[in-house]
Amino acid sequence: MASDVYYCSMGYDKLEANSTLPAKFRRMLAGLPLRDMVGGKRVAVKMHFGGNLGYTTIHPLFVQLLVDALKRAGAIVFVTDIPADVPGAKRRGYTEEVIGAPLVAATGLFDKYYYSVPVDYKSLKEVQVAGHINDADVLIDFSHVKGHGACAYGGACKNIAMGCVTAKTRSDIHALQGGFNWDEEKCEHDRECIKACRYNANSFDEDGKYHINYDNCTYCQHCVNACPTGALTANMSAFDDFQEGMALTTATVLNTFEPGRTLFINVLTNITYVCDCWGLSTPPLVPDIGIMASDDIVAIETACLDAINKYDLLPNSLPAGRQLADDPEGTKHLLEKVHGKDPFVQVKALERHGLGTMQYNIIEVD
């Protein structure tokens, strides 16, 4: 059975505030059964505040509208992110006076407040669930949709997997990513692999060790093909492992909540090349699309990816010299052509973990 995904579009028919996205978002929230979900409950709104010179995170106005709606429904609300990003949030407009709720470090001020849940996926053996997330009765996953170097797409899954856990768990998930094996004994340090990379994704350190920046890597494998000694080989499953780890972590976090106590809201504006954690903003890859909401994380992630794929890449949205990957059969998602990884891997993994369905109905909010 398909799940409902509510959608506010960027389109407007009048030069009136009531026709614009914030007003539509307010009407969307008014139409959701929030009182049944959050009335009298402690509600964590998980979002990413970003940092440094980034300016394309979710605008504080939308956070304010969400918090207001939750309070009207009887919720006790706090807004939360990882400890490193909370102190700087106030300088970027996310103050309690503006958004209407306190800002809380999800794992405590020193990243020491968590609940350990054992898992068993390759090197990922434990998920340290953020204490303040675990203690909440309801989770509102308020995500800014963007690109990502290791998984092509960052939305609801990434906001939970990387933001509702400790720094150690984030590191453990990132340890799953990869894609290339380097055989030091075969390497002659001729630097042909370095010359072949168009994206400055690989390097040798001072000790002659080979390194790859997987955020920059598009998995074009030019380095592998250029290596004359066979010192580099490709591992097709490694980037999939990263996305599988994110999905497993997301499932672990969501399983701490009772059924009907989670809601996912994805903001599809300023869909930039890389994650907000870079602390910078770049031109959007595609035009602004709007906002989607659903109680099904699989459905909303699928709907967002489908919506993005309806557009062509906007000019100047990639770094200078960067090109889309070849797609002669026309089967790759736009974000896969941008980052070289299939963004649906994480979505299919979420579905396998029983978190929802990729089948959805769009309900547009006028």
HELIX and SHEET records of a PDB file:
HELIX    1   1 ALA A   17  SER A   19  5                                   3    
HELIX    2   2 LEU A   21  GLY A   31  1                                  11    
HELIX    3   3 LEU A   34  VAL A   38  1                                   5    
HELIX    4   4 PRO A   60  ARG A   72  1                                  13    
HELIX    5   5 PRO A   83  ASP A   85  5                                   3    
HELIX    6   6 VAL A   86  ALA A   89  1                                   4    
HELIX    7   7 LYS A   90  ARG A   92  5                                   3    
HELIX    8   8 GLU A   96  ILE A   99  1                                   4    
HELIX    9   9 GLY A  131  ASP A  135  1                                   5    
HELIX   10  10 ALA A  156  GLY A  163  1                                   8    
HELIX   11  11 ALA A  167  HIS A  174  1                                   8    
HELIX   12  12 GLU A  192  ALA A  196  1                                   5    
HELIX   13  13 HIS A  222  ALA A  226  1                                   5    
HELIX   14  14 ALA A  238  LEU A  254  1                                  17    
HELIX   15  15 ASP A  276  TRP A  278  5                                   3    
HELIX   16  16 ILE A  297  ILE A  308  1                                  12    
HELIX   17  17 LEU A  334  HIS A  339  1                                   6    
HELIX   18  18 PHE A  344  ARG A  352  1                                   9    
SHEET    1   A 8 LEU A 103  ALA A 105  0                                        
SHEET    2   A 8 ILE A  76  ASP A  81  1                                        
SHEET    3   A 8 ARG A  42  LYS A  46  1                                        
SHEET    4   A 8 VAL A 138  HIS A 144  1                                        
SHEET    5   A 8 THR A 262  LEU A 268  1                                        
SHEET    6   A 8 GLY A 290  SER A 294 -1                                        
SHEET    7   A 8 SER A   3  SER A   9 -1                                        
SHEET    8   A 8 TYR A 360  GLU A 364  1                                        
SHEET    1   B 2 TYR A 114  TYR A 121  0                                        
SHEET    2   B 2 LEU A 124  ALA A 130 -1                                        
SHEET    1   C 2 LYS A 146  HIS A 148  0                                        
SHEET    2   C 2 ALA A 152  GLY A 154 -1                                        
SHEET    1   D 2 PHE A 180  TRP A 182  0                                        
SHEET    2   D 2 LEU A 232  ALA A 234 -1                                        
SHEET    1   E 2 ASN A 202  PHE A 204  0                                        
SHEET    2   E 2 TYR A 210  ILE A 212 -1                                        
END                                                                             
